[in-house]
């Protein structure tokens, strides 16, 4: 388990745009623990380009695993500014 707290029922601010796990390596963020409607805050030092890259990388890994038949459903994540920090849904 990552040490990042997952929040439930935080409303998403707007439309979701259309747009590997490594063996032995623990995820930094709780991607596998999340369900639809869950979200978490990225650290306060995160900036927009870094936050977007983090989510893009997670989407790419989950897309690859889904296409390889390792996941029963495709997962997509999106990041948005939440006051002075970034929240991932």
LINNORNOR-V667271 format. One record per run of one state. SS is the DSSP state (helix for helix, strand for strand, loop for the rest). FROM is the first residue (numbers start at 0). TO is the last residue. Records with the same first field share a line. If there is no record, write none. Layout:
BEGIN
SS->FROM-TO ; FROM-TO
END
This chain:
BEGIN
loop->0-5 ; 8-29 ; 33-36 ; 41-46 ; 67-77 ; 82-83 ; 88-88
strand->6-7 ; 37-40 ; 78-81 ; 84-87
helix->30-32 ; 47-66
END
